[in-house]
């Protein structure tokens, strides 16, 4: 079927402005310009990136993964005009290889592109009942898939001080992690946490006034840390990155947008390891066949420009990286 002339407008309700959209599509285009090309959008959300790919790259098909059933529903409505060029799958993106296998693609050599736009979506932030935002009192949920797993309230009400401290320090880079953790445990002994309002009040009371005046809202780091813990975001990403490199065929690309230093560091390290020469450093030449199977497409991490950051504050922290496969994937232990 023919693609619409412009990407469909998402249904009424929360809207998400994709960060670095034109650059992302430009990075994907060389891998998706041939007939039968397949991209896996591992973080479908409201379908903004997928809509742009389907519109601008008419040879491409998209498999969209999201753990959030409501995101899948909304994206499905938005992308319905593209017919069978779009398929939505309810899964966590570290299940990437299983999702691809389940599509029974009539092809060899892997898919052509994999896209990650990490972090929480505007849809999740904007829906009060999801509990991701700290601007108003709401249930402390924060699950991207609200049908399973621990909630943020469960974490606050059950984790010991040491474990809460680790979560706040590691995922939120919170200087006052131990102090906050102790305050949380003291409060829950008399009244368990159920909504965000009391937690925000506790943070205001616990974080020293000089620190509250810098670095944004004092609840920002704690809410980020709880969200990352509830959804095992780094664990999922740690498993998904090698799978994404395995999933692409020759000429295929993996494009990643991250918004947290821990996420970007993980992606950077995986990409660096995949493109490193496995020969002695003093060897005067690279033996034939010893070249890395992948190459970096971006030089370091690309960032959004001032105009985009002004229009979309979420773009301020983005780090964009891309990698391309130049040699076939060989299972571990295999030889060419």
Residue pairs with C-beta under 8 A, 6 or more apart in sequence:
1 82
1 83
1 85
3 54
3 55
3 58
3 81
3 82
3 85
4 55
4 81
4 82
6 55
7 48
7 51
7 52
7 54
7 55
8 51
8 78
8 79
8 80
8 81
9 78
10 16
10 46
10 47
10 48
10 74
10 77
10 78
11 74
11 77
11 78
13 74
13 123
13 126
14 46
14 121
14 122
14 123
14 125
14 126
14 127
15 46
15 122
16 45
16 46
16 48
16 121
16 122
16 123
17 48
17 122
17 311
17 312
17 314
18 24
18 48
18 49
18 52
18 117
19 117
19 257
19 304
19 308
19 312
19 314
19 315
19 318
20 257
20 302
20 304
20 308
20 315
20 318
20 320
21 48
21 49
21 52
23 302
23 320
24 49
24 52
24 115
24 117
24 255
24 257
24 320
25 49
25 52
25 53
25 56
25 57
27 253
27 255
27 297
27 298
27 320
27 322
28 39
28 53
28 57
28 113
28 115
28 253
28 255
29 56
29 57
30 251
30 253
31 37
31 39
31 112
31 113
31 248
31 251
31 252
31 253
31 324
32 39
32 53
32 57
32 59
32 60
32 112
32 113
33 57
33 59
33 60
34 59
34 112
35 59
36 59
36 61
36 107
37 57
37 59
37 60
37 61
37 112
37 113
38 60
38 61
38 62
38 63
38 105
38 107
38 111
38 112
38 113
39 50
39 53
39 60
39 61
39 62
39 63
39 111
39 112
39 113
39 114
39 115
40 62
40 63
40 64
40 65
40 96
40 99
40 100
40 111
40 113
40 114
40 115
40 247
41 47
41 49
41 50
41 53
41 62
41 63
41 64
41 65
41 115
42 65
42 93
42 96
42 114
42 115
42 116
42 240
42 244
43 65
43 66
43 93
43 115
43 116
43 117
43 118
43 121
44 50
44 64
44 65
44 66
44 71
44 72
44 75
44 88
45 66
45 71
45 75
45 117
45 121
45 123
46 71
46 74
46 75
46 78
46 121
46 122
46 123
47 64
47 74
47 75
47 78
47 79
49 115
49 117
50 62
50 64
50 75
50 79
50 86
51 78
51 79
53 60
53 62
54 60
54 62
54 79
54 82
54 85
54 86
60 85
60 112
61 84
61 85
61 86
61 87
62 79
62 82
62 85
62 86
62 87
63 87
63 89
63 99
63 100
63 103
63 111
64 72
64 75
64 79
64 86
64 87
64 88
64 89
65 89
65 91
65 92
65 93
65 95
65 96
65 99
66 72
66 75
66 88
66 89
66 90
66 91
67 90
67 91
67 92
67 93
67 144
67 145
67 231
68 121
68 123
68 124
68 144
68 145
68 146
69 90
69 145
69 146
69 147
70 123
70 127
71 121
71 123
71 124
72 88
72 89
72 90
74 123
75 88
76 86
76 88
79 86
79 88
80 86
87 103
89 99
89 102
91 98
91 99
92 145
92 236
93 116
93 236
93 240
94 235
94 236
94 237
94 239
94 240
94 243
96 114
96 240
96 243
96 244
96 247
97 243
97 246
97 247
100 111
100 247
105 111
108 249
109 249
109 250
109 328
110 246
110 247
110 248
110 249
110 252
110 325
110 329
111 247
111 248
111 249
111 252
112 248
112 249
112 251
112 252
112 253
113 248
113 252
113 253
113 254
113 255
114 244
114 247
114 248
114 252
114 253
114 254
114 255
115 254
115 255
115 256
116 237
116 240
116 244
116 254
116 255
116 256
116 257
116 258
117 257
118 233
118 237
118 256
118 257
118 258
118 259
118 260
118 263
119 233
119 258
119 259
119 260
119 263
120 132
120 144
120 227
122 314
124 130
124 132
124 144
125 132
125 133
126 133
128 136
128 138
129 138
129 139
129 141
130 138
130 141
130 142
130 143
130 146
131 138
131 139
131 140
131 141
131 142
131 151
131 152
131 195
131 196
132 141
132 142
132 223
132 227
133 196
133 223
134 196
134 199
134 200
134 217
134 219
134 220
134 223
136 196
136 197
137 195
137 196
137 197
138 195
138 196
139 151
139 153
139 194
139 195
139 196
140 151
140 152
140 153
140 156
140 193
140 194
140 195
140 196
140 199
140 226
141 151
141 152
141 153
142 151
142 152
142 223
142 226
142 227
142 230
142 231
143 149
143 150
143 151
143 230
143 231
144 231
149 230
149 231
150 230
151 230
152 226
152 227
152 230
153 192
153 193
153 194
155 164
155 167
155 226
155 229
155 230
156 164
156 184
156 188
156 192
156 193
156 199
156 226
157 188
157 192
157 193
159 167
160 185
161 178
161 181
161 182
161 185
162 181
164 177
164 180
164 181
164 184
164 185
165 177
165 178
165 181
166 177
167 177
167 225
167 226
167 228
167 229
168 174
168 177
168 180
168 181
168 221
168 222
168 225
169 177
169 178
170 225
170 262
171 224
171 225
171 228
171 229
171 234
171 262
172 221
172 222
172 224
172 225
172 228
173 221
173 261
174 180
174 221
174 222
174 225
175 211
176 206
176 207
176 208
176 211
179 206
179 207
180 202
180 203
180 206
180 207
180 222
183 202
183 205
183 206
184 193
184 199
184 202
187 193
187 198
187 202
191 198
193 199
196 219
196 223
199 219
199 222
200 219
203 218
203 219
203 222
204 212
204 218
207 218
211 218
212 218
215 221
224 260
227 233
228 234
228 260
233 263
234 262
234 263
234 266
237 263
237 266
237 267
238 266
241 256
241 266
241 267
241 270
242 270
244 254
245 254
245 270
245 274
245 294
245 323
245 325
245 329
246 329
248 254
248 325
248 329
249 325
249 328
249 329
250 325
250 326
250 327
250 328
251 324
251 325
251 326
252 324
252 325
253 297
253 322
253 323
253 324
253 325
254 322
254 323
255 320
255 321
255 322
256 267
256 320
256 321
256 322
257 318
257 319
257 320
258 264
258 267
258 318
258 319
258 321
259 314
259 317
259 318
259 319
260 317
264 301
264 319
264 321
267 319
267 321
268 301
268 321
271 294
271 296
271 321
271 323
274 292
274 293
274 294
274 323
275 292
275 294
275 295
275 296
275 323
276 292
277 286
277 290
277 291
277 292
278 290
278 292
279 286
279 287
279 290
289 336
291 326
291 327
292 326
292 327
293 325
293 326
293 327
293 328
293 329
293 330
294 323
294 324
294 325
294 326
294 327
295 323
295 324
295 326
296 321
296 322
296 323
297 322
297 323
297 324
298 320
298 321
298 322
300 321
301 319
301 320
301 321
302 319
302 320
302 321
303 318
303 319
303 320
304 312
304 315
304 316
304 318
308 315
309 315
309 316
328 336
330 336
